[in-house]
Amino acid sequence: MAKLLAALLLMMVAIGPACAVAPTSRADTVAALDRYRTDFAKIRGYGSLSTADRNYVLFSDAMRRVLTEHVKPFDPQVLVDKAEDGMKKKKAENPKASDRMLTEAALDSMLGSLDPYSSFLDAERYRYLREQTQGEFGGLGIEVTMDEESGLIKVVSPIDGSPAARAGLRSGDLIARIDDVAVKGLNLHDAVARMRGPVGSSVALSIRRPPATEPNTRVSLTRAIVKIQPVRYRLEGNVAYVRIATFNQSTSSALDAAIEDMRRQAKGRLTGAVIDLRNNPGGLLEQAVQVADRFLETVDIVSVRGRDPEESRTYRGTAGDLMAGLPVVVLINSGSASASEIVAGALQDHHRALLFGSRSYGKGSVQTISSLSVDTGIRLTTARYYRPSGALVDCFGVSPNLEVKPTHGSTEETHPDPATCDPNAPVPPKPQVWLAQDMCPDVMDKAPKPDDDRPLECAVSAIRNRLTGTLAGGE
């Protein structure tokens, strides 16, 4: 099962308590934890493990949270099986592993088996995630996932302005070697750990760019403090272009400032807006809601549903439209995930915007981050989110109204491993579709140049020539 790592860039989180619904009896939980204590002692090779031992307390706290807070129920004995797999592997790799090392290996294995997004956060990862929500952190600036077919690390998206973006890494690239270490055979956590390092130090990545079957590019990157500028903007004539790179604490306020500045530059004569969410892997739920609300009135934006139906929550918009009803086009691709899909799905469902590009990633779940100790935590998938239409985003993603591919770079799409998807989930209804040839014939008829951004050009042309004066996507 592919495990999408948001430790390089947070996708979507909710900080705080999760819903609590006990799926198992107390006796079943106690029995599983008693077995864990017995087997822990056997694996380490001596003594017994007290219920007062701080490492046991750490593990038991995490397992109880899984049993009460995760969006799906689990058998506590199965959780212990997974934990023991991690301990045995760690002991085989390091016969002198300490109790803390064995405990963290157990937590890593147990939590990593739940779904592609839940994980144990050791001291480094816990600090890293908290820094990311504030918009600045150290690293290469890429979000990655494990590619099950090749056994390599796949790039989901590079962050704008990051070392990875400057080096030319693209969505869909496969990382085959990190320095001189082959990625195949490493787990995702170990591979990411090798890519991290002190700010200012370098790392070499050997890249396989599909459809190539062997690594064909080697790039050297210097680790840096990645400062995420959530919003960039410019005028395309009288069309406002807004690039939203991530949803951190300042995204919605930066969007407000961008539109105000462009309206002033255009002397109040804006004809519409293009909101570019391509390769935006997400961020904070509250910011996604606020950004969608900037273009919607008092309507539903997203529903978050966890284990307890009574704890489900629907987020609604407030009165006022930042663009005053002018047409809006949203650009998406398979690197658009999580919070990006909330915005795109809400604007599409309410016929407030047309979506141009290709199907979004399909990451429709909420992760709650909570502490286990002073310097460690866990990230649990505690809910799934649903579009205003009732459609589930998880795995399905959001489909565009108009499919238009870039004229350069990789067109390979990245989506979750189908094995991680709910086989019983209803398929979302297909959106109304348009052809690029009809919506932006002036763009499609000309011979493309290497540096053309055809999806953006098509969106600007559509606003100028087809959508002016209408609510884009309206009936």
FENNORVEN-V120324 format. One record per backbone hydrogen bond with DSSP energy under -1.0 kcal/mol. NH is the residue of the N-H (numbers start at 0). CO is the residue of the C=O. If there is no record, write none. Layout:
nh = <NH | NH>
co = <CO | CO>
//
This chain:
nh = <4 | 13 | 20 | 22 | 28 | 29 | 30 | 31 | 32 | 33 | 34 | 35 | 36 | 37 | 38 | 39 | 40 | 41 | 42 | 43 | 44 | 45 | 52 | 56 | 57 | 58 | 59 | 60 | 61 | 62 | 63 | 64 | 65 | 66 | 67 | 68 | 69 | 70 | 78 | 79 | 80 | 81 | 82 | 83 | 84 | 85 | 86 | 87 | 88 | 89 | 90 | 91 | 92 | 93 | 96 | 101 | 102 | 103 | 104 | 105 | 106 | 107 | 108 | 109 | 110 | 111 | 113 | 118 | 120 | 125 | 126 | 127 | 128 | 129 | 130 | 131 | 132 | 134 | 135 | 136 | 138 | 142 | 144 | 146 | 150 | 152 | 153 | 154 | 155 | 156 | 158 | 161 | 163 | 165 | 166 | 167 | 168 | 171 | 172 | 173 | 174 | 175 | 176 | 177 | 178 | 180 | 182 | 185 | 190 | 191 | 192 | 193 | 194 | 195 | 199 | 200 | 202 | 204 | 205 | 206 | 207 | 211 | 215 | 216 | 218 | 220 | 222 | 223 | 225 | 227 | 231 | 233 | 235 | 238 | 239 | 240 | 241 | 242 | 243 | 244 | 246 | 248 | 250 | 253 | 254 | 255 | 256 | 257 | 258 | 259 | 260 | 261 | 262 | 263 | 264 | 265 | 266 | 267 | 268 | 270 | 272 | 273 | 274 | 275 | 276 | 279 | 282 | 283 | 284 | 287 | 288 | 289 | 290 | 291 | 292 | 293 | 294 | 298 | 300 | 301 | 302 | 303 | 304 | 310 | 311 | 312 | 314 | 316 | 321 | 323 | 325 | 328 | 329 | 330 | 331 | 335 | 336 | 339 | 341 | 342 | 343 | 344 | 345 | 346 | 347 | 348 | 349 | 350 | 351 | 352 | 353 | 355 | 356 | 357 | 359 | 360 | 365 | 367 | 368 | 369 | 371 | 372 | 376 | 377 | 378 | 379 | 381 | 382 | 383 | 384 | 385 | 386 | 389 | 392 | 394 | 395 | 396 | 400 | 401 | 403 | 419 | 420 | 424 | 433 | 438 | 439 | 442 | 443 | 444 | 451 | 456 | 457 | 458 | 459 | 460 | 461 | 462 | 463 | 464 | 465 | 466 | 469 | 473>
co = <143 | 366 | 67 | 66 | 24 | 25 | 26 | 27 | 28 | 29 | 30 | 31 | 32 | 33 | 34 | 35 | 36 | 37 | 38 | 39 | 40 | 40 | 49 | 52 | 53 | 54 | 55 | 56 | 57 | 58 | 59 | 60 | 61 | 62 | 63 | 64 | 65 | 380 | 74 | 75 | 76 | 77 | 78 | 79 | 80 | 81 | 82 | 83 | 84 | 85 | 86 | 87 | 88 | 89 | 93 | 97 | 98 | 99 | 100 | 101 | 102 | 103 | 104 | 105 | 106 | 107 | 110 | 378 | 376 | 121 | 122 | 123 | 124 | 125 | 126 | 127 | 128 | 131 | 130 | 225 | 223 | 156 | 153 | 151 | 146 | 174 | 144 | 172 | 142 | 142 | 140 | 158 | 139 | 161 | 162 | 164 | 163 | 154 | 169 | 207 | 152 | 205 | 205 | 180 | 203 | 177 | 175 | 182 | 186 | 187 | 188 | 189 | 190 | 191 | 222 | 197 | 220 | 218 | 176 | 216 | 173 | 208 | 206 | 206 | 204 | 202 | 200 | 138 | 136 | 134 | 242 | 240 | 238 | 235 | 271 | 233 | 273 | 231 | 275 | 229 | 281 | 132 | 247 | 249 | 250 | 251 | 252 | 253 | 254 | 255 | 256 | 257 | 258 | 259 | 260 | 261 | 263 | 262 | 265 | 237 | 326 | 239 | 328 | 241 | 330 | 276 | 10 | 246 | 12 | 283 | 284 | 285 | 286 | 287 | 288 | 289 | 291 | 296 | 314 | 314 | 385 | 312 | 383 | 307 | 308 | 303 | 301 | 298 | 293 | 320 | 322 | 272 | 353 | 274 | 355 | 332 | 279 | 336 | 337 | 338 | 339 | 340 | 341 | 342 | 343 | 344 | 345 | 347 | 346 | 346 | 327 | 329 | 401 | 331 | 397 | 335 | 382 | 379 | 13 | 377 | 375 | 375 | 120 | 369 | 118 | 367 | 365 | 365 | 304 | 363 | 302 | 390 | 386 | 384 | 361 | 393 | 392 | 354 | 354 | 356 | 416 | 417 | 421 | 400 | 434 | 435 | 439 | 439 | 440 | 448 | 452 | 453 | 454 | 455 | 456 | 457 | 458 | 459 | 460 | 461 | 461 | 466 | 470>
//
